[in-house]
């Protein structure tokens, strides 16, 4: 696949065409492939769809303004043509328009109110685990009622994004199992877009996704000035969130690729700002947390300060909240670099979450290291973290 650079509000999706011996006609095979993808997800993502051959070149703008008299001398005829064009499209897509109107009426007549925390979360069912000082829920197995949240989020018809960074050996070792397991367990029953950030698309493994799932490839642009892979990833993620991701999803998670989903990772994990408690440090003493202790660093957290130690393997929330963290992270890294300082990505994340408290925390069940025997508090592992690869 050639290198393709797109402007803002543009994105690309790549689909593999599986050849079947029974189809010798290329056009038939082409239409069959399009039909399958339209049924699987395209019909839920676009209002209008054009199908074109590749041996064409656009030489001028192609839009509604191209209809009618080219000299624009007869506005009446132009309006008639535009009206006729609109009527044809309405007939072709009447079922989709009807569906949208039904959803609008549903929202107007029965406006969905976000459930109160007490409607779906009960920490008293797990007296064996910690709570926060700022009333943000820590999601442990047994503390939440997913059905209450399902009723709310289904009505909103949400789309959830999952961004993952995969380069070098991580592509070969982990990307396929990450996507396959996420396809099965991540936000099952909801629209999901996987954003795969890679520097070499030729290494992309075969990916088969279920209904309501799709993926987008995002090229990782490197800068010789910066060697830190985490910083490179975050800068690229920032670029793609601004360009199109923020317009495509309601919630966005950023995850490392060396993880395997083992059980349902559902809507109980959604929130404005979502942080992951580190499995290693949750059961340790806070004085041993590996915060940045250099007072001159932007990531500095003094001794006897801090709430929890958060893991950088999972971070998410509304796209605007993810962008807010990225801006602070970039600013901190750049300021430290001017002073000859350097800290770990996870330290900057912990400093940000210390100042800007997350609205929802995920228990170590959502990211457990299988190299350790789980204590009694870990009852239902959602994701296994392959820590030995770090």
HELIX and SHEET records of a PDB file:
HELIX    1   1 UNK A   26  UNK A   37  1                                  12    
HELIX    2   2 UNK A   38  UNK A   42  3                                   5    
HELIX    3   3 UNK A   43  UNK A   45  1                                   3    
HELIX    4   4 UNK A   64  UNK A   66  5                                   3    
HELIX    5   5 UNK A   75  UNK A   92  1                                  18    
HELIX    6   6 UNK A   94  UNK A  109  1                                  16    
HELIX    7   7 UNK A  117  UNK A  120  1                                   4    
HELIX    8   8 UNK A  123  UNK A  126  5                                   4    
HELIX    9   9 UNK A  146  UNK A  156  1                                  11    
HELIX   10  10 UNK A  169  UNK A  170  1                                   2    
HELIX   11  11 UNK A  171  UNK A  175  3                                   5    
HELIX   12  12 UNK A  176  UNK A  185  1                                  10    
HELIX   13  13 UNK A  201  UNK A  203  5                                   3    
HELIX   14  14 UNK A  229  UNK A  240  1                                  12    
HELIX   15  15 UNK A  241  UNK A  245  3                                   5    
HELIX   16  16 UNK A  246  UNK A  248  1                                   3    
HELIX   17  17 UNK A  267  UNK A  269  5                                   3    
HELIX   18  18 UNK A  279  UNK A  282  1                                   4    
HELIX   19  19 UNK A  286  UNK A  288  5                                   3    
HELIX   20  20 UNK A  319  UNK A  338  1                                  20    
HELIX   21  21 UNK A  345  UNK A  355  1                                  11    
HELIX   22  22 UNK A  364  UNK A  366  5                                   3    
HELIX   23  23 UNK A  387  UNK A  389  5                                   3    
SHEET    1   A 8 UNK A 137  UNK A 139  0                                        
SHEET    2   A 8 UNK A 360  UNK A 362  1                                        
SHEET    3   A 8 UNK A 273  UNK A 277  1                                        
SHEET    4   A 8 UNK A 310  UNK A 317 -1                                        
SHEET    5   A 8 UNK A 251  UNK A 256 -1                                        
SHEET    6   A 8 UNK A 159  UNK A 165  1                                        
SHEET    7   A 8 UNK A 191  UNK A 198  1                                        
SHEET    8   A 8 UNK A 213  UNK A 219  1                                        
SHEET    1   B 2 UNK A 259  UNK A 261  0                                        
SHEET    2   B 2 UNK A 383  UNK A 385 -1                                        
END                                                                             
